[in-house]
Amino acid sequence: MEYHIGDIVRTKKQHPCGSKLWEIVRVGVDFKLKCVGCDHVITLERPKALKIITKKISKEDKEYIKEIEKRKQKNA
C-alpha cells in the first residue's frame, strides 16, 4: 500500500494518550508519524512502520471524526 504525507493511519497498539490514529508527516527511508490525540511526533524505520500500521483511515470514517473532536475538546 502507498502512503503519502497527510494520510491518517491506524496502528496495532495505542499511544499512551489512548489514540491509535496517526498522521503521516514524512515518508521515505523513515516514517515520521504525529499522534492525532496529543500531537506527539515519532520517527520509525520504514519496515517497522509498515509492520505496525494496520490500515489507512478515510477522512469520512466516523472514528477519525470522533478522534479529531476529542482532540479539539482536550485543547480547548
N, C-alpha and C positions, 0 to 999 in steps of 0.2 A: 504494500500500500504506500502511496506517496503522501508525504506530509509537507505542508507549507507554513510559512510564518503566519500567525493569526489563527491557525486551526486550534480547536478545543479537543483535547483527548482525555479519555478515562484511563486510569491506571488500576493495576491489580490491588495494590494496598493504598489505604488512605493516608493523607498527610496528617500530622498531629492536630491540625486545626479542624479536621473532620471532613475535608473535601477530597474527592477522588478526581476532580476535574483540574486540568492544567492547560494553559495556553502556550503554544509553541512560539518562542521568541527568536530562536536561532536554529537553523538546520544546516548540517554539514557533516564534518567528521564527528562533532559533538552535537547534542541536542541541548538547547537551553530552554527550560520549562519554567513558567511562572504559575504559581498556585492561584486558582480562581478565588479561593476562600480568603487568603491572607496576603497575597502578593509576594510571597517568598519565592526567590529565584534559585533554581538548582541547575547544574550542568552535569550531563551524563554522557558517557561514551555512546556512540550510535548503537552498537549491539545490545548494550544494557537497556537503553531507552526503548528499542524495538521490542525487547523482551517484556518490559513492564507495561507497555501500552496495550490495552485490550480492545479499544475501539475509538473511532473518530466520532465526535458528537456533532450533530447538525444543529444549527442555530435555532431551529424551530422546536427542538427537543424540549419537553417540559422540564426535565431535570436541570438543563442548562439555565433556563429562565429562573427556576426556583433558586439555584445557587447564586445567580447574579443578584437577585432581590435580597437574599440573605446577606450577601456581602455589602450591599448598599445600606441595609439597616444597621449592620455592625459598625460601619464607618460614620454613620450619621450621629 
